[in-house]
Amino acid sequence: MMGQPVRAARALRALAAALLLAAGCYDVPEPECGFRCGPGNACPEHYTCNEADGRCHRDGAPASLVCGTVDAAIDAPVDAAPPDAI
């Protein structure tokens, strides 16, 4: 008969193995569209900061592609009318 500590250790090993397998399947998203550059014009690998618009653009993607963001109001031009004013 197997003791409870042995079963718990096996369960923990099985859980750890499952988590490692799941983590190995994750791919970091790499959108084609541009998003804000980080401090010091930092961008993730495969992206370049375009200083003209302050956005990271994926290498080889058109600079005109821009990701929709939650802070779209901040990205809007200063003279843009608020959405409810139209």
N, CA, C and O atoms as a Maestro MAE file, in Angstrom:
{
 s_m_m2io_version
 :::
 2.0.0
}

f_m_ct {
 s_m_title
 :::
 protein
 m_atom[344] {
  # First column is atom index #
  i_m_mmod_type
  r_m_x_coord
  r_m_y_coord
  r_m_z_coord
  i_m_residue_number
  s_m_chain_name
  s_m_pdb_residue_name
  s_m_pdb_atom_name
  i_m_atomic_number
  :::
  1 25 0.846 -1.179 0.000 1 A "MET " " N  " 7
  2 3 0.000 0.000 0.000 1 A "MET " " CA " 6
  3 2 0.894 1.246 0.000 1 A "MET " " C  " 6
  4 15 1.865 1.328 0.752 1 A "MET " " O  " 8
  5 25 0.554 2.192 -0.840 2 A "MET " " N  " 7
  6 3 1.348 3.402 -1.007 2 A "MET " " CA " 6
  7 2 0.930 4.447 0.033 2 A "MET " " C  " 6
  8 15 -0.260 4.649 0.277 2 A "MET " " O  " 8
  9 25 1.920 5.108 0.643 3 A "GLY " " N  " 7
  10 3 1.620 6.132 1.633 3 A "GLY " " CA " 6
  11 2 1.173 7.433 0.982 3 A "GLY " " C  " 6
  12 15 1.437 7.680 -0.195 3 A "GLY " " O  " 8
  13 25 0.498 8.252 1.762 4 A "GLN " " N  " 7
  14 3 -0.006 9.522 1.248 4 A "GLN " " CA " 6
  15 2 1.127 10.456 0.798 4 A "GLN " " C  " 6
  16 15 0.957 11.117 -0.226 4 A "GLN " " O  " 8
  17 25 2.277 10.557 1.496 5 A "PRO " " N  " 7
  18 3 3.345 11.426 1.012 5 A "PRO " " CA " 6
  19 2 3.877 11.008 -0.360 5 A "PRO " " C  " 6
  20 15 4.239 11.864 -1.167 5 A "PRO " " O  " 8
  21 25 3.927 9.714 -0.629 6 A "VAL " " N  " 7
  22 3 4.403 9.228 -1.926 6 A "VAL " " CA " 6
  23 2 3.414 9.622 -3.027 6 A "VAL " " C  " 6
  24 15 3.821 10.066 -4.101 6 A "VAL " " O  " 8
  25 25 2.122 9.459 -2.761 7 A "ARG " " N  " 7
  26 3 1.100 9.856 -3.746 7 A "ARG " " CA " 6
  27 2 1.122 11.356 -3.998 7 A "ARG " " C  " 6
  28 15 0.968 11.802 -5.135 7 A "ARG " " O  " 8
  29 25 1.313 12.135 -2.937 8 A "ALA " " N  " 7
  30 3 1.371 13.588 -3.086 8 A "ALA " " CA " 6
  31 2 2.585 13.995 -3.916 8 A "ALA " " C  " 6
  32 15 2.490 14.889 -4.757 8 A "ALA " " O  " 8
  33 25 3.723 13.345 -3.686 9 A "ALA " " N  " 7
  34 3 4.924 13.657 -4.457 9 A "ALA " " CA " 6
  35 2 4.724 13.314 -5.923 9 A "ALA " " C  " 6
  36 15 5.136 14.083 -6.792 9 A "ALA " " O  " 8
  37 25 4.102 12.179 -6.220 10 A "ARG " " N  " 7
  38 3 3.832 11.789 -7.608 10 A "ARG " " CA " 6
  39 2 2.866 12.776 -8.271 10 A "ARG " " C  " 6
  40 15 3.038 13.143 -9.434 10 A "ARG " " O  " 8
  41 25 1.866 13.192 -7.524 11 A "ALA " " N  " 7
  42 3 0.903 14.153 -8.065 11 A "ALA " " CA " 6
  43 2 1.588 15.477 -8.385 11 A "ALA " " C  " 6
  44 15 1.316 16.092 -9.415 11 A "ALA " " O  " 8
  45 25 2.486 15.914 -7.486 12 A "LEU " " N  " 7
  46 3 3.218 17.160 -7.740 12 A "LEU " " CA " 6
  47 2 4.127 17.034 -8.959 12 A "LEU " " C  " 6
  48 15 4.225 17.967 -9.756 12 A "LEU " " O  " 8
  49 25 4.791 15.894 -9.112 13 A "ARG " " N  " 7
  50 3 5.644 15.689 -10.293 13 A "ARG " " CA " 6
  51 2 4.807 15.690 -11.570 13 A "ARG " " C  " 6
  52 15 5.220 16.258 -12.582 13 A "ARG " " O  " 8
  53 25 3.649 15.067 -11.530 14 A "ALA " " N  " 7
  54 3 2.770 15.043 -12.701 14 A "ALA " " CA " 6
  55 2 2.278 16.453 -13.041 14 A "ALA " " C  " 6
  56 15 2.211 16.825 -14.212 14 A "ALA " " O  " 8
  57 25 1.943 17.216 -12.035 15 A "LEU " " N  " 7
  58 3 1.495 18.591 -12.244 15 A "LEU " " CA " 6
  59 2 2.623 19.431 -12.835 15 A "LEU " " C  " 6
  60 15 2.402 20.196 -13.774 15 A "LEU " " O  " 8
  61 25 3.834 19.291 -12.288 16 A "ALA " " N  " 7
  62 3 4.982 20.040 -12.800 16 A "ALA " " CA " 6
  63 2 5.258 19.676 -14.256 16 A "ALA " " C  " 6
  64 15 5.555 20.556 -15.064 16 A "ALA " " O  " 8
  65 25 5.165 18.400 -14.600 17 A "ALA " " N  " 7
  66 3 5.394 17.979 -15.979 17 A "ALA " " CA " 6
  67 2 4.332 18.571 -16.912 17 A "ALA " " C  " 6
  68 15 4.647 19.015 -18.016 17 A "ALA " " O  " 8
  69 25 3.082 18.573 -16.464 18 A "ALA " " N  " 7
  70 3 2.002 19.129 -17.282 18 A "ALA " " CA " 6
  71 2 2.197 20.625 -17.504 18 A "ALA " " C  " 6
  72 15 1.975 21.125 -18.607 18 A "ALA " " O  " 8
  73 25 2.613 21.339 -16.461 19 A "LEU " " N  " 7
  74 3 2.849 22.781 -16.590 19 A "LEU " " CA " 6
  75 2 4.001 23.067 -17.540 19 A "LEU " " C  " 6
  76 15 3.924 24.006 -18.332 19 A "LEU " " O  " 8
  77 25 5.059 22.283 -17.479 20 A "LEU " " N  " 7
  78 3 6.191 22.472 -18.388 20 A "LEU " " CA " 6
  79 2 5.786 22.222 -19.836 20 A "LEU " " C  " 6
  80 15 6.196 22.956 -20.736 20 A "LEU " " O  " 8
  81 25 4.988 21.195 -20.059 21 A "LEU " " N  " 7
  82 3 4.512 20.915 -21.408 21 A "LEU " " CA " 6
  83 2 3.625 22.044 -21.929 21 A "LEU " " C  " 6
  84 15 3.744 22.444 -23.087 21 A "LEU " " O  " 8
  85 25 2.747 22.552 -21.089 22 A "ALA " " N  " 7
  86 3 1.856 23.642 -21.493 22 A "ALA " " CA " 6
  87 2 2.652 24.904 -21.792 22 A "ALA " " C  " 6
  88 15 2.352 25.606 -22.757 22 A "ALA " " O  " 8
  89 25 3.658 25.201 -20.983 23 A "ALA " " N  " 7
  90 3 4.471 26.401 -21.198 23 A "ALA " " CA " 6
  91 2 5.251 26.295 -22.499 23 A "ALA " " C  " 6
  92 15 5.489 27.312 -23.151 23 A "ALA " " O  " 8
  93 25 5.650 25.113 -22.889 24 A "GLY " " N  " 7
  94 3 6.390 24.928 -24.123 24 A "GLY " " CA " 6
  95 2 5.546 25.149 -25.366 24 A "GLY " " C  " 6
  96 15 6.100 25.326 -26.451 24 A "GLY " " O  " 8
  97 25 4.242 25.144 -25.246 25 A "CYS " " N  " 7
  98 3 3.342 25.326 -26.388 25 A "CYS " " CA " 6
  99 2 2.962 26.783 -26.607 25 A "CYS " " C  " 6
  100 15 2.330 27.095 -27.616 25 A "CYS " " O  " 8
  101 25 3.320 27.679 -25.708 26 A "TYR " " N  " 7
  102 3 2.912 29.081 -25.799 26 A "TYR " " CA " 6
  103 2 3.814 29.848 -26.749 26 A "TYR " " C  " 6
  104 15 5.038 29.765 -26.644 26 A "TYR " " O  " 8
  105 25 3.228 30.588 -27.668 27 A "ASP " " N  " 7
  106 3 3.965 31.483 -28.556 27 A "ASP " " CA " 6
  107 2 3.557 32.914 -28.234 27 A "ASP " " C  " 6
  108 15 2.369 33.220 -28.132 27 A "ASP " " O  " 8
  109 25 4.546 33.786 -28.076 28 A "VAL " " N  " 7
  110 3 4.274 35.193 -27.815 28 A "VAL " " CA " 6
  111 2 3.653 35.803 -29.070 28 A "VAL " " C  " 6
  112 15 4.188 35.619 -30.164 28 A "VAL " " O  " 8
  113 25 2.535 36.526 -28.940 29 A "PRO " " N  " 7
  114 3 1.912 37.140 -30.112 29 A "PRO " " CA " 6
  115 2 2.857 38.149 -30.764 29 A "PRO " " C  " 6
  116 15 3.545 38.897 -30.070 29 A "PRO " " O  " 8
  117 25 2.888 38.167 -32.088 30 A "GLU " " N  " 7
  118 3 3.688 39.128 -32.836 30 A "GLU " " CA " 6
  119 2 2.801 39.777 -33.890 30 A "GLU " " C  " 6
  120 15 2.847 39.395 -35.059 30 A "GLU " " O  " 8
  121 25 1.985 40.767 -33.480 31 A "PRO " " N  " 7
  122 3 1.072 41.387 -34.435 31 A "PRO " " CA " 6
  123 2 1.817 42.136 -35.530 31 A "PRO " " C  " 6
  124 15 2.921 42.633 -35.308 31 A "PRO " " O  " 8
  125 25 1.225 42.215 -36.688 32 A "GLU " " N  " 7
  126 3 1.801 42.960 -37.810 32 A "GLU " " CA " 6
  127 2 1.694 44.467 -37.561 32 A "GLU " " C  " 6
  128 15 2.535 45.237 -38.025 32 A "GLU " " O  " 8
  129 25 0.661 44.881 -36.830 33 A "CYS " " N  " 7
  130 3 0.407 46.307 -36.655 33 A "CYS " " CA " 6
  131 2 1.347 46.925 -35.627 33 A "CYS " " C  " 6
  132 15 1.922 46.227 -34.791 33 A "CYS " " O  " 8
  133 25 1.494 48.254 -35.705 34 A "GLY " " N  " 7
  134 3 2.393 48.967 -34.804 34 A "GLY " " CA " 6
  135 2 1.759 49.271 -33.465 34 A "GLY " " C  " 6
  136 15 0.548 49.468 -33.371 34 A "GLY " " O  " 8
  137 25 2.580 49.308 -32.431 35 A "PHE " " N  " 7
  138 3 2.134 49.654 -31.080 35 A "PHE " " CA " 6
  139 2 3.206 50.548 -30.467 35 A "PHE " " C  " 6
  140 15 4.328 50.610 -30.969 35 A "PHE " " O  " 8
  141 25 2.866 51.229 -29.398 36 A "ARG " " N  " 7
  142 3 3.776 52.214 -28.799 36 A "ARG " " CA " 6
  143 2 5.139 51.635 -28.448 36 A "ARG " " C  " 6
  144 15 5.244 50.522 -27.933 36 A "ARG " " O  " 8
  145 25 6.188 52.417 -28.739 37 A "CYS " " N  " 7
  146 3 7.543 52.032 -28.353 37 A "CYS " " CA " 6
  147 2 7.690 52.175 -26.837 37 A "CYS " " C  " 6
  148 15 6.996 52.976 -26.211 37 A "CYS " " O  " 8
  149 25 8.574 51.415 -26.273 38 A "GLY " " N  " 7
  150 3 8.835 51.484 -24.843 38 A "GLY " " CA " 6
  151 2 9.817 52.596 -24.519 38 A "GLY " " C  " 6
  152 15 10.203 53.365 -25.400 38 A "GLY " " O  " 8
  153 25 10.224 52.683 -23.255 39 A "PRO " " N  " 7
  154 3 11.198 53.702 -22.849 39 A "PRO " " CA " 6
  155 2 12.491 53.566 -23.664 39 A "PRO " " C  " 6
  156 15 12.986 52.461 -23.885 39 A "PRO " " O  " 8
  157 25 13.018 54.691 -24.097 40 A "GLY " " N  " 7
  158 3 14.239 54.684 -24.892 40 A "GLY " " CA " 6
  159 2 14.032 54.062 -26.267 40 A "GLY " " C  " 6
  160 15 14.965 53.498 -26.838 40 A "GLY " " O  " 8
  161 25 12.801 54.160 -26.811 41 A "ASN " " N  " 7
  162 3 12.449 53.596 -28.120 41 A "ASN " " CA " 6
  163 2 12.634 52.083 -28.174 41 A "ASN " " C  " 6
  164 15 12.971 51.535 -29.224 41 A "ASN " " O  " 8
  165 25 12.415 51.410 -27.052 42 A "ALA " " N  " 7
  166 3 12.577 49.954 -26.985 42 A "ALA " " CA " 6
  167 2 11.407 49.249 -27.664 42 A "ALA " " C  " 6
  168 15 10.257 49.673 -27.552 42 A "ALA " " O  " 8
  169 25 11.723 48.167 -28.368 43 A "CYS " " N  " 7
  170 3 10.724 47.318 -29.015 43 A "CYS " " CA " 6
  171 2 11.131 45.863 -28.813 43 A "CYS " " C  " 6
  172 15 12.308 45.571 -28.598 43 A "CYS " " O  " 8
  173 25 10.167 44.954 -28.880 44 A "PRO " " N  " 7
  174 3 10.495 43.526 -28.788 44 A "PRO " " CA " 6
  175 2 11.323 43.079 -29.996 44 A "PRO " " C  " 6
  176 15 11.466 43.802 -30.982 44 A "PRO " " O  " 8
  177 25 11.856 41.875 -29.883 45 A "GLU " " N  " 7
  178 3 12.609 41.284 -30.983 45 A "GLU " " CA " 6
  179 2 11.709 41.206 -32.222 45 A "GLU " " C  " 6
  180 15 10.514 40.936 -32.102 45 A "GLU " " O  " 8
  181 25 12.268 41.438 -33.390 46 A "HIS " " N  " 7
  182 3 11.573 41.428 -34.682 46 A "HIS " " CA " 6
  183 2 10.776 42.705 -34.923 46 A "HIS " " C  " 6
  184 15 9.993 42.757 -35.871 46 A "HIS " " O  " 8
  185 25 10.947 43.728 -34.107 47 A "TYR " " N  " 7
  186 3 10.269 45.012 -34.259 47 A "TYR " " CA " 6
  187 2 11.297 46.137 -34.216 47 A "TYR " " C  " 6
  188 15 12.356 46.005 -33.603 47 A "TYR " " O  " 8
  189 25 10.964 47.252 -34.879 48 A "THR " " N  " 7
  190 3 11.819 48.429 -34.873 48 A "THR " " CA " 6
  191 2 10.956 49.634 -34.533 48 A "THR " " C  " 6
  192 15 9.841 49.768 -35.036 48 A "THR " " O  " 8
  193 25 11.476 50.517 -33.671 49 A "CYS " " N  " 7
  194 3 10.736 51.719 -33.284 49 A "CYS " " CA " 6
  195 2 10.865 52.761 -34.392 49 A "CYS " " C  " 6
  196 15 11.973 53.124 -34.787 49 A "CYS " " O  " 8
  197 25 9.739 53.232 -34.882 50 A "ASN " " N  " 7
  198 3 9.708 54.313 -35.860 50 A "ASN " " CA " 6
  199 2 9.587 55.600 -35.052 50 A "ASN " " C  " 6
  200 15 8.533 55.889 -34.486 50 A "ASN " " O  " 8
  201 25 10.664 56.365 -35.003 51 A "GLU " " N  " 7
  202 3 10.670 57.574 -34.182 51 A "GLU " " CA " 6
  203 2 9.676 58.612 -34.678 51 A "GLU " " C  " 6
  204 15 9.253 59.470 -33.903 51 A "GLU " " O  " 8
  205 25 9.291 58.556 -35.956 52 A "ALA " " N  " 7
  206 3 8.336 59.529 -36.498 52 A "ALA " " CA " 6
  207 2 6.958 59.390 -35.857 52 A "ALA " " C  " 6
  208 15 6.287 60.392 -35.610 52 A "ALA " " O  " 8
  209 25 6.525 58.141 -35.581 53 A "ASP " " N  " 7
  210 3 5.212 57.962 -34.970 53 A "ASP " " CA " 6
  211 2 5.278 57.352 -33.569 53 A "ASP " " C  " 6
  212 15 4.242 57.153 -32.934 53 A "ASP " " O  " 8
  213 25 6.502 57.048 -33.076 54 A "GLY " " N  " 7
  214 3 6.657 56.514 -31.727 54 A "GLY " " CA " 6
  215 2 6.086 55.121 -31.557 54 A "GLY " " C  " 6
  216 15 5.666 54.750 -30.460 54 A "GLY " " O  " 8
  217 25 6.065 54.342 -32.639 55 A "ARG " " N  " 7
  218 3 5.482 53.009 -32.588 55 A "ARG " " CA " 6
  219 2 6.477 51.957 -33.054 55 A "ARG " " C  " 6
  220 15 7.301 52.190 -33.938 55 A "ARG " " O  " 8
  221 25 6.370 50.778 -32.420 56 A "CYS " " N  " 7
  222 3 7.152 49.619 -32.851 56 A "CYS " " CA " 6
  223 2 6.397 48.998 -34.020 56 A "CYS " " C  " 6
  224 15 5.199 48.731 -33.925 56 A "CYS " " O  " 8
  225 25 7.097 48.773 -35.110 57 A "HIS " " N  " 7
  226 3 6.499 48.126 -36.274 57 A "HIS " " CA " 6
  227 2 7.258 46.839 -36.529 57 A "HIS " " C  " 6
  228 15 8.487 46.809 -36.452 57 A "HIS " " O  " 8
  229 25 6.531 45.779 -36.831 58 A "ARG " " N  " 7
  230 3 7.167 44.496 -37.124 58 A "ARG " " CA " 6
  231 2 8.038 44.662 -38.355 58 A "ARG " " C  " 6
  232 15 7.625 45.283 -39.334 58 A "ARG " " O  " 8
  233 25 9.232 44.114 -38.310 59 A "ASP " " N  " 7
  234 3 10.154 44.215 -39.425 59 A "ASP " " CA " 6
  235 2 9.485 43.670 -40.686 59 A "ASP " " C  " 6
  236 15 9.016 42.532 -40.703 59 A "ASP " " O  " 8
  237 25 9.443 44.479 -41.731 60 A "GLY " " N  " 7
  238 3 8.850 44.081 -43.000 60 A "GLY " " CA " 6
  239 2 7.376 44.422 -43.145 60 A "GLY " " C  " 6
  240 15 6.825 44.280 -44.236 60 A "GLY " " O  " 8
  241 25 6.716 44.871 -42.071 61 A "ALA " " N  " 7
  242 3 5.289 45.220 -42.146 61 A "ALA " " CA " 6
  243 2 5.152 46.691 -42.527 61 A "ALA " " C  " 6
  244 15 6.028 47.493 -42.203 61 A "ALA " " O  " 8
  245 25 4.063 47.060 -43.212 62 A "PRO " " N  " 7
  246 3 3.857 48.466 -43.563 62 A "PRO " " CA " 6
  247 2 3.705 49.332 -42.310 62 A "PRO " " C  " 6
  248 15 3.036 48.935 -41.356 62 A "PRO " " O  " 8
  249 25 4.319 50.499 -42.316 63 A "ALA " " N  " 7
  250 3 4.254 51.409 -41.165 63 A "ALA " " CA " 6
  251 2 2.849 51.952 -40.947 63 A "ALA " " C  " 6
  252 15 2.557 52.488 -39.877 63 A "ALA " " O  " 8
  253 25 1.969 51.824 -41.945 64 A "SER " " N  " 7
  254 3 0.616 52.364 -41.804 64 A "SER " " CA " 6
  255 2 -0.275 51.501 -40.917 64 A "SER " " C  " 6
  256 15 -1.329 51.964 -40.482 64 A "SER " " O  " 8
  257 25 0.117 50.264 -40.638 65 A "LEU " " N  " 7
  258 3 -0.687 49.398 -39.770 65 A "LEU " " CA " 6
  259 2 -0.498 49.804 -38.321 65 A "LEU " " C  " 6
  260 15 0.632 49.857 -37.837 65 A "LEU " " O  " 8
  261 25 -1.590 50.092 -37.620 66 A "VAL " " N  " 7
  262 3 -1.539 50.480 -36.215 66 A "VAL " " CA " 6
  263 2 -2.555 49.652 -35.447 66 A "VAL " " C  " 6
  264 15 -3.715 49.554 -35.846 66 A "VAL " " O  " 8
  265 25 -2.114 49.053 -34.335 67 A "CYS " " N  " 7
  266 3 -3.014 48.240 -33.515 67 A "CYS " " CA " 6
  267 2 -4.037 49.122 -32.826 67 A "CYS " " C  " 6
  268 15 -3.717 50.237 -32.413 67 A "CYS " " O  " 8
  269 25 -5.262 48.636 -32.696 68 A "GLY " " N  " 7
  270 3 -6.262 49.312 -31.887 68 A "GLY " " CA " 6
  271 2 -5.895 49.111 -30.421 68 A "GLY " " C  " 6
  272 15 -5.508 48.010 -30.030 68 A "GLY " " O  " 8
  273 25 -6.009 50.143 -29.618 69 A "THR " " N  " 7
  274 3 -5.610 50.045 -28.217 69 A "THR " " CA " 6
  275 2 -6.696 50.586 -27.313 69 A "THR " " C  " 6
  276 15 -7.595 51.301 -27.755 69 A "THR " " O  " 8
  277 25 -6.604 50.238 -26.052 70 A "VAL " " N  " 7
  278 3 -7.538 50.764 -25.067 70 A "VAL " " CA " 6
  279 2 -7.299 52.245 -24.851 70 A "VAL " " C  " 6
  280 15 -8.205 52.971 -24.443 70 A "VAL " " O  " 8
  281 25 -6.086 52.698 -25.122 71 A "ASP " " N  " 7
  282 3 -5.765 54.110 -24.917 71 A "ASP " " CA " 6
  283 2 -5.881 54.865 -26.236 71 A "ASP " " C  " 6
  284 15 -5.118 55.801 -26.475 71 A "ASP " " O  " 8
  285 25 -6.829 54.473 -27.103 72 A "ALA " " N  " 7
  286 3 -6.994 55.117 -28.400 72 A "ALA " " CA " 6
  287 2 -7.300 56.604 -28.246 72 A "ALA " " C  " 6
  288 15 -6.912 57.398 -29.103 72 A "ALA " " O  " 8
  289 25 -7.988 56.999 -27.171 73 A "ALA " " N  " 7
  290 3 -8.276 58.422 -26.966 73 A "ALA " " CA " 6
  291 2 -6.986 59.205 -26.770 73 A "ALA " " C  " 6
  292 15 -6.895 60.362 -27.182 73 A "ALA " " O  " 8
  293 25 -6.008 58.600 -26.157 74 A "ILE " " N  " 7
  294 3 -4.721 59.262 -25.961 74 A "ILE " " CA " 6
  295 2 -3.985 59.386 -27.290 74 A "ILE " " C  " 6
  296 15 -3.276 60.365 -27.523 74 A "ILE " " O  " 8
  297 25 -4.157 58.377 -28.174 75 A "ASP " " N  " 7
  298 3 -3.494 58.377 -29.469 75 A "ASP " " CA " 6
  299 2 -4.169 59.289 -30.486 75 A "ASP " " C  " 6
  300 15 -3.579 59.600 -31.521 75 A "ASP " " O  " 8
  301 25 -5.402 59.724 -30.207 76 A "ALA " " N  " 7
  302 3 -6.136 60.545 -31.163 76 A "ALA " " CA " 6
  303 2 -5.495 61.916 -31.296 76 A "ALA " " C  " 6
  304 15 -4.920 62.433 -30.337 76 A "ALA " " O  " 8
  305 25 -5.591 62.507 -32.483 77 A "PRO " " N  " 7
  306 3 -5.055 63.869 -32.657 77 A "PRO " " CA " 6
  307 2 -5.730 64.834 -31.698 77 A "PRO " " C  " 6
  308 15 -6.888 64.643 -31.326 77 A "PRO " " O  " 8
  309 25 -5.009 65.865 -31.300 78 A "VAL " " N  " 7
  310 3 -5.503 66.828 -30.319 78 A "VAL " " CA " 6
  311 2 -6.768 67.530 -30.808 78 A "VAL " " C  " 6
  312 15 -7.662 67.826 -30.015 78 A "VAL " " O  " 8
  313 25 -6.845 67.798 -32.125 79 A "ASP " " N  " 7
  314 3 -7.999 68.539 -32.634 79 A "ASP " " CA " 6
  315 2 -9.147 67.623 -33.048 79 A "ASP " " C  " 6
  316 15 -10.116 68.093 -33.645 79 A "ASP " " O  " 8
  317 25 -9.065 66.329 -32.746 80 A "ALA " " N  " 7
  318 3 -10.140 65.392 -33.100 80 A "ALA " " CA " 6
  319 2 -11.362 65.638 -32.224 80 A "ALA " " C  " 6
  320 15 -11.238 65.897 -31.027 80 A "ALA " " O  " 8
  321 25 -12.538 65.554 -32.829 81 A "ALA " " N  " 7
  322 3 -13.769 65.737 -32.071 81 A "ALA " " CA " 6
  323 2 -14.063 64.495 -31.265 81 A "ALA " " C  " 6
  324 15 -13.833 63.384 -31.744 81 A "ALA " " O  " 8
  325 25 -14.570 64.651 -30.046 82 A "PRO " " N  " 7
  326 3 -14.954 63.468 -29.249 82 A "PRO " " CA " 6
  327 2 -16.036 62.696 -29.988 82 A "PRO " " C  " 6
  328 15 -16.827 63.294 -30.719 82 A "PRO " " O  " 8
  329 25 -16.088 61.346 -29.807 83 A "PRO " " N  " 7
  330 3 -17.044 60.526 -30.542 83 A "PRO " " CA " 6
  331 2 -18.495 60.960 -30.378 83 A "PRO " " C  " 6
  332 15 -19.267 60.823 -31.326 83 A "PRO " " O  " 8
  333 25 -18.902 61.473 -29.230 84 A "ASP " " N  " 7
  334 3 -20.305 61.841 -29.025 84 A "ASP " " CA " 6
  335 2 -20.644 63.230 -29.537 84 A "ASP " " C  " 6
  336 15 -21.804 63.637 -29.473 84 A "ASP " " O  " 8
  337 25 -19.648 63.979 -30.050 85 A "ALA " " N  " 7
  338 3 -19.898 65.339 -30.521 85 A "ALA " " CA " 6
  339 2 -20.331 65.367 -31.979 85 A "ALA " " C  " 6
  340 15 -20.680 66.426 -32.500 85 A "ALA " " O  " 8
  341 25 -20.312 64.240 -32.630 86 A "ILE " " N  " 7
  342 3 -20.641 64.212 -34.061 86 A "ILE " " CA " 6
  343 2 -22.101 63.996 -34.276 86 A "ILE " " C  " 6
  344 15 -22.556 63.945 -35.419 86 A "ILE " " O  " 8
  :::
 }
 m_bond[343] {
  # First column is bond index #
  i_m_from
  i_m_to
  i_m_order
  :::
  1 1 2 1
  2 2 3 1
  3 3 4 2
  4 3 5 1
  5 5 6 1
  6 6 7 1
  7 7 8 2
  8 7 9 1
  9 9 10 1
  10 10 11 1
  11 11 12 2
  12 11 13 1
  13 13 14 1
  14 14 15 1
  15 15 16 2
  16 15 17 1
  17 17 18 1
  18 18 19 1
  19 19 20 2
  20 19 21 1
  21 21 22 1
  22 22 23 1
  23 23 24 2
  24 23 25 1
  25 25 26 1
  26 26 27 1
  27 27 28 2
  28 27 29 1
  29 29 30 1
  30 30 31 1
  31 31 32 2
  32 31 33 1
  33 33 34 1
  34 34 35 1
  35 35 36 2
  36 35 37 1
  37 37 38 1
  38 38 39 1
  39 39 40 2
  40 39 41 1
  41 41 42 1
  42 42 43 1
  43 43 44 2
  44 43 45 1
  45 45 46 1
  46 46 47 1
  47 47 48 2
  48 47 49 1
  49 49 50 1
  50 50 51 1
  51 51 52 2
  52 51 53 1
  53 53 54 1
  54 54 55 1
  55 55 56 2
  56 55 57 1
  57 57 58 1
  58 58 59 1
  59 59 60 2
  60 59 61 1
  61 61 62 1
  62 62 63 1
  63 63 64 2
  64 63 65 1
  65 65 66 1
  66 66 67 1
  67 67 68 2
  68 67 69 1
  69 69 70 1
  70 70 71 1
  71 71 72 2
  72 71 73 1
  73 73 74 1
  74 74 75 1
  75 75 76 2
  76 75 77 1
  77 77 78 1
  78 78 79 1
  79 79 80 2
  80 79 81 1
  81 81 82 1
  82 82 83 1
  83 83 84 2
  84 83 85 1
  85 85 86 1
  86 86 87 1
  87 87 88 2
  88 87 89 1
  89 89 90 1
  90 90 91 1
  91 91 92 2
  92 91 93 1
  93 93 94 1
  94 94 95 1
  95 95 96 2
  96 95 97 1
  97 97 98 1
  98 98 99 1
  99 99 100 2
  100 99 101 1
  101 101 102 1
  102 102 103 1
  103 103 104 2
  104 103 105 1
  105 105 106 1
  106 106 107 1
  107 107 108 2
  108 107 109 1
  109 109 110 1
  110 110 111 1
  111 111 112 2
  112 111 113 1
  113 113 114 1
  114 114 115 1
  115 115 116 2
  116 115 117 1
  117 117 118 1
  118 118 119 1
  119 119 120 2
  120 119 121 1
  121 121 122 1
  122 122 123 1
  123 123 124 2
  124 123 125 1
  125 125 126 1
  126 126 127 1
  127 127 128 2
  128 127 129 1
  129 129 130 1
  130 130 131 1
  131 131 132 2
  132 131 133 1
  133 133 134 1
  134 134 135 1
  135 135 136 2
  136 135 137 1
  137 137 138 1
  138 138 139 1
  139 139 140 2
  140 139 141 1
  141 141 142 1
  142 142 143 1
  143 143 144 2
  144 143 145 1
  145 145 146 1
  146 146 147 1
  147 147 148 2
  148 147 149 1
  149 149 150 1
  150 150 151 1
  151 151 152 2
  152 151 153 1
  153 153 154 1
  154 154 155 1
  155 155 156 2
  156 155 157 1
  157 157 158 1
  158 158 159 1
  159 159 160 2
  160 159 161 1
  161 161 162 1
  162 162 163 1
  163 163 164 2
  164 163 165 1
  165 165 166 1
  166 166 167 1
  167 167 168 2
  168 167 169 1
  169 169 170 1
  170 170 171 1
  171 171 172 2
  172 171 173 1
  173 173 174 1
  174 174 175 1
  175 175 176 2
  176 175 177 1
  177 177 178 1
  178 178 179 1
  179 179 180 2
  180 179 181 1
  181 181 182 1
  182 182 183 1
  183 183 184 2
  184 183 185 1
  185 185 186 1
  186 186 187 1
  187 187 188 2
  188 187 189 1
  189 189 190 1
  190 190 191 1
  191 191 192 2
  192 191 193 1
  193 193 194 1
  194 194 195 1
  195 195 196 2
  196 195 197 1
  197 197 198 1
  198 198 199 1
  199 199 200 2
  200 199 201 1
  201 201 202 1
  202 202 203 1
  203 203 204 2
  204 203 205 1
  205 205 206 1
  206 206 207 1
  207 207 208 2
  208 207 209 1
  209 209 210 1
  210 210 211 1
  211 211 212 2
  212 211 213 1
  213 213 214 1
  214 214 215 1
  215 215 216 2
  216 215 217 1
  217 217 218 1
  218 218 219 1
  219 219 220 2
  220 219 221 1
  221 221 222 1
  222 222 223 1
  223 223 224 2
  224 223 225 1
  225 225 226 1
  226 226 227 1
  227 227 228 2
  228 227 229 1
  229 229 230 1
  230 230 231 1
  231 231 232 2
  232 231 233 1
  233 233 234 1
  234 234 235 1
  235 235 236 2
  236 235 237 1
  237 237 238 1
  238 238 239 1
  239 239 240 2
  240 239 241 1
  241 241 242 1
  242 242 243 1
  243 243 244 2
  244 243 245 1
  245 245 246 1
  246 246 247 1
  247 247 248 2
  248 247 249 1
  249 249 250 1
  250 250 251 1
  251 251 252 2
  252 251 253 1
  253 253 254 1
  254 254 255 1
  255 255 256 2
  256 255 257 1
  257 257 258 1
  258 258 259 1
  259 259 260 2
  260 259 261 1
  261 261 262 1
  262 262 263 1
  263 263 264 2
  264 263 265 1
  265 265 266 1
  266 266 267 1
  267 267 268 2
  268 267 269 1
  269 269 270 1
  270 270 271 1
  271 271 272 2
  272 271 273 1
  273 273 274 1
  274 274 275 1
  275 275 276 2
  276 275 277 1
  277 277 278 1
  278 278 279 1
  279 279 280 2
  280 279 281 1
  281 281 282 1
  282 282 283 1
  283 283 284 2
  284 283 285 1
  285 285 286 1
  286 286 287 1
  287 287 288 2
  288 287 289 1
  289 289 290 1
  290 290 291 1
  291 291 292 2
  292 291 293 1
  293 293 294 1
  294 294 295 1
  295 295 296 2
  296 295 297 1
  297 297 298 1
  298 298 299 1
  299 299 300 2
  300 299 301 1
  301 301 302 1
  302 302 303 1
  303 303 304 2
  304 303 305 1
  305 305 306 1
  306 306 307 1
  307 307 308 2
  308 307 309 1
  309 309 310 1
  310 310 311 1
  311 311 312 2
  312 311 313 1
  313 313 314 1
  314 314 315 1
  315 315 316 2
  316 315 317 1
  317 317 318 1
  318 318 319 1
  319 319 320 2
  320 319 321 1
  321 321 322 1
  322 322 323 1
  323 323 324 2
  324 323 325 1
  325 325 326 1
  326 326 327 1
  327 327 328 2
  328 327 329 1
  329 329 330 1
  330 330 331 1
  331 331 332 2
  332 331 333 1
  333 333 334 1
  334 334 335 1
  335 335 336 2
  336 335 337 1
  337 337 338 1
  338 338 339 1
  339 339 340 2
  340 339 341 1
  341 341 342 1
  342 342 343 1
  343 343 344 2
  :::
 }
}
